């Protein structure tokens, strides 16, 4: 951390979310990156004009308007926007994969702009020409991001949402959409943006996400016929030594149990099996699930008994997937946005009892849930009862909350007022 705190560019912001457990250090990293990679334009494209439209013009910027986790979360929101009050524009600089999701997204917007072959400046000029009121960036500093578009200041209001779990550290990003769990009051000063605190959870979900009608057998999924199934379908880069040690202790203490992980990187799978054996756990007690279509993946998750979250970078879309499939998620809330998302989701799902705050408590609760079948069954039943009624999966509700946030931002901009921290009142 010494070089980072000295102002040196030693890692990317997305790397920092995975290995830097301090929000203040993550802010330093993002500020260095923003100043180096995408400094503010000397001459902003938007010069302070007030647009006068019948509807507020929203432009969503992303490379992920195809079969992608962000699209899986956001598709329902795009469709649920109030078209009498908002005009929606997709600014897509990613691939067209020809998928059902791409077709669904293309039809979800008033205008869908495929700009993958255009420069940042060309895209910025398009936003200015379309007189976009609010530009919402869904990438942040994740793969294929283009923060240089925001650096041009092509819109009066510029917002950072969903894709990147942390501050962008950039003076041209006005707001970040969050909630009181992912950004508690004591962390507000560690964000360069103004914080918009949404009710429930900041993370949207698409209630229309299908789950395949047939749940495969355990044998079909490569699982043993009996025994407790822990699962964690996070990307392998989120699995650190301290947490893996804990997971291996769980397997040792729970006879015939297995840990079900995502098969995404053959080298990572080999390494994890080797590390399990070094800790006295047979390699075959780690079972790897190959990637599959989302509806089938959700269906097979029902074979798991308990989803184990990671730390310091926890489950985001994968936690929503598990909860939507009816699998309880156990988390340990960390000190950064990336490590607090599952806690946010669990609050919105009505399961705060599944949130711990130390790894010792996380391990203790995992063992309690394994050994007390009645408690785990009650939590699983509660989750499945809440699935249709909890705020977490109420797509229309979160869309209205987002619209309330956008409206407040727009009204301040129309009055010539600077961005401010504010909270959105929950719908009754």
N, C-alpha and C positions, 0 to 999 in steps of 0.2 A: 504493500500500500504506500510505501514511502515515495516511490516514483510517481504514482498517481496523484498523491497529495501535493507533490512538487509541480504539478501541472503538465506532466509528461503523458503523451498518448501511448499507453501501454496495453490497452485492451479495448474492445468495442463495447458499446453499451449493452448489447444483448449478452455478451460474455459476462459482463459485470452482474447482470441479474442472476446468473447461475452460480457465481463464485464469490461475489462481494456481498456480505450479509448486512451492510450498513446503508441506510437510505442517504446519509450525507455523502458517503463515498460514491454512491451511484450518481448523485447529482453532480459531483465533480467530474466523473467520467463522461456524463452526457454533455456537460458544458464544454469540455475539451473537444469532444467529437463534433458538436454543433459548430463551434467556432472554426474548426479545421476543415470539416467536410462541407458544411452548408452555411457559410456566414450570411448574414442578412444582405439583401441586395442594396447596392448604393442608391438605386432609384426604384422604390417600390412601384409595382404596377397599379395598385389601388392608391389613389391620391386623396382620399378622404371624402369622396362623393357619397351622398345618400341616395340609394336606389329607391324607386317608388314602384313596387310591384303589387299586384293583387294578392299574390301568395309569396311567402318567404321561400327563397330559392336555396335549397340544400344541395351541396355537391359532396358525394362520398368518394374519396380517393383511395384506390387499392390496387394491388396486383393480384388479389385473391378472389376475383369474381368468376369462380369456377368451382370444381369439387375441392373444397378446402375447408379447414376448420372454421375460419372466420365466416365464410359463406353459410356454413351449417348453422351458426349461431344467429346471423343477421338476416337471413332471407325473409323470415316472417316479419321482422321489423320493417323492411323495405316495402313489403306488401301491405302492412297495416297502417302506414302513414296516412294521415287525413289529407286527401288530395284537394279538399276545398281550402285548406289553409297553407299547404306546403307543396312546392314543386320540387321534385327530386331528380337529381342528375347523377348517374354513375360515371366516374372518370376511371376507366379501366386501363392500366398499363401492364397487365399480365396477360398470360396466354388464353386463347379460346380453346378449351379442351373438348368442345363438342358434346359436353355432358348434359344430362337433364337439368342439373343445377345451373349451368350456364344459361340454358334456355329460360329457366324459371326467373333468374335474375334479370335477364335482358327485358323480360316483360314486366318486371316489378317496378321499373322506373319510368318517369315521364320521358326522360332521354337517357340513352346509354351511349357513351362516347368511348370508342375503342381508340386509345391514344398510344398504344405500345410502341409505335414507330416514331413518336414525336419526342422532341427534346423537352427538358424542364421548362425552358423559356416558352416554347410553343404551347405547352399545356397551360402554363400560367396565363398566357395571352388569351387562350380559349376561356378560361375561368373569368377573366376580366371582361371579355366580349359578351359572355353569357350573363354578366352582372350577378354573379353568385353572391348571395348574402352571407352564407356560412359555409366554409369548407371544412369537412370532417375527414381527417386523415386516419385511416384504419390500419396503418402499417407501423408508424413510429420508426424504430430502428431494426425491425425484423428483416428477414431475407427479402431481397428485391424492393426494399423501401426506396423512396425518392423524396427525401425531405427537402431537396433543393427546390421543389415546387412551392412549398410553403415559404421558403426563404425569400421568394420573389414578392411575397405579400400581395397576392392577387385578389384576396377577398377581405372585406371589412372585419370579419370574425373568422378565426382559424382555431380548430379544435382537434384535440388528440384523444382517440378513443379505441379501446378494445385490443388492438393488435400487439402493442408493446406495454408490458407491465412496469412502468416506471416513468420518471420525468424525462422529457426530451431536452431539457436544459437550454432551450432556444428562445430568444426574445420575441420571435414572431409567432409563437404558439400561445394563444391567449388562454385557453382553458384545457383542463383534463377532466373527463367524466369519471367519477369514482363513487365510492360510498364510504360510510363511516368505519367500515371494517378494514378495507384495503388501504385507506389513508385516514388513520385516526388523527384526532386533533393535534397530538404532539408531533406529528410528522409533516404538517402542512407547510412549515417553513423550509422543508427540504425539497420542495417542488418549485420549479421556475414558473409554472402555469398557475392560474387561478383555479381553485378546486371547486368543481360543481358536485355537490354531494347528492346522489340519487337515493331515493328510498329503497328498501329491500336490498337487492344486490345490483351492482353496476352492470353485471354481465347479463346480456340478453340471451334468450333461448327461443328456439322455434318449436312451438307446440306441435307443428305438423310433421316433425321429424319421424319418419316411419321406422318401425321395428319389424323385422321379418317375422311372419306369423309362426314359423316353426323354430323352436329352440333345439339346437342339435344335442345329441347325447354327449355325455362326458367323453366317451370313447372317440366320438367323431371330432371332438375338440382337442384330443390328445391328452386328456386328463385321466387320472386313475378313477376307477369306479366308486371308490369310497375315500373319505378323508376330507379335511377342511381345506378350502381353496382360498388362499389369500391372492389378491391380484393387484397389479399396478401397471396400467397401460400408458404410463408416461414415456416420453422419449428417454433413451438410455443415458443421455448426457446429464439428466437430472438425478441419477443414482450415484450418490457419493459414498465414500468409505464408511463414515459414521453411521449413516442410515442403513447401509447394507449389513454392517455388523449387527445392528438391531434386528433386521429382518431374519438374519441367520439364527440369532438367538431364539426368535419366535419359532422357527422351523424345528429347532432342537427340542423346544419345550412342548411342541404340539405334535404328537405322534401321527404319522401318516399324512401330515399336511404337505401342501405344495405351494409354491409361489409362481403365479401365472403372469408372465411378462410379455411385452410386445416384441415380436421378431422383426426388427427393422434394420439391424446391422449385424451381419454374421460374426464379425470380429468382436463386437460388444458381447454377443451371446456366448462366444467361446471364453472370453475373459471373465464374464460373470460366473459361468460354470466352474472355471478354474478357481476363482476366488471363493466360491462356495465350498469347494473341496478343501481349500486351505483353512477354512473355518470349521471343518469337520462335518460338513453337510454334503450328502451325495449329490452329484451333479444332476441326476435325473429328477431331483425334487424341484428343479427350476424348469418350468414348462413354458415354451415360447409359442405365442400365437402369431401366425403370419398375418400381414395386413389383408383386409377384406373390405368389401363394400360396407358402408356405414350401417345399413339396415341389418345385415347379417352379423356385423360386429356387435351391435347393440343386443341382438337376440342371444348371442353366445355368452355375453357378459352375465346373463341371468344364472349361469352355472357357478359363478363366484359367490362366496359367502361374505367377503369383506374386502373393500378397496383400501389399500394402504397408500396414503399420500406421501410425496417426497418433500424434501427440505434441503436447501433454502429456496429452491424454485419448485413450487408445487404444481398440482394438477389444475388446469383451467378448463378447456373444453373437455378433456378426458374425465374430469370430475363431474361435469354436467352430464356427459354420456352415461357414466355409472349411475348417477341418481335417476336419470330418465329411464334407465333399464331396471331400476328398482334395487340396486346394490348399494348398501350403506357405505359411506366414505368416512374413514378415520383420518383426521388431519392434526398436525401440530402447527399452530399459527406462528409464522416467523416474524421478523422485524421489517420486512420489506413488502412492497406491493405484490411481487411475484410469489411470496411465501404466504400470503394471506387470502388468496382468491378462494380456495376451497372453504375456508372459514366463512367468507361472505356468502357463498352458495348454500352452505349448511344452515346459516341463519335464515336465509330466504326460503329454504325448504322445510323449516320448522324442526330442525335437528341440531340445536346448539349443543346438545349433550355429546355430540361426536367431535367436538373441538377441544383439543388440549393445547397447553402452552409450554410444556417442556417435553423433551424426548422420554424422560423417565415416565411421565404420566401417559404419554402415547403408548409406550410399551406395556404399561400396566393395564390400560384400558383394552388394548388388543387382546391380551391374555384373558381378561375378564369376559370379553365378548365371546371368545372361543369356549371358555369353560362354563359359561352360563347361557345355555342355549335359549332359555326363555327370554332373557334380556335382549339377545340379538334378534330373536324372532319378533319380539315386540317392536323393536326399532325398524326392522325390515317391513313389517306390516304398516307401521306408521308412515314410513316413506311412501309405500305404494298407495296408501289411502290419501296422502297429501299430494300425490303426483298431479292430479287434475285441478287442485284447488289452491296450491301454494303460490305465492307471488313469483317464485323462481321460474315457473314455466307458463306464466301468464304473459304471452307475447304482446297482447293489446295493452295491458297495463304498463309494461315498461316502455312501449312505444309512446304512450301518452306522457309518461314521465320525461322521456327524451324530448318530446315536442315542447313540454313546458320549459325545459332547460333552454332549448333553442329560442323559444319566444322571448325569454328574459334576456338572453344574450343580444338578440336582435333589437329589442326595445332600447337597451342601453346604448347600443351602437347608433341607433337612429337619433338618440338624444345627444350624441357626441360624448358619452360618458365612457370612462376607462373600464376594462374588465374588473370584476370583483369576485371574491369568494361568495358562493351562495348555496343554499340547500333547496331542493325541490320538495314541495309538500306532497305527501303521499295521497293517492286517490283514496276516497273512503271505501 
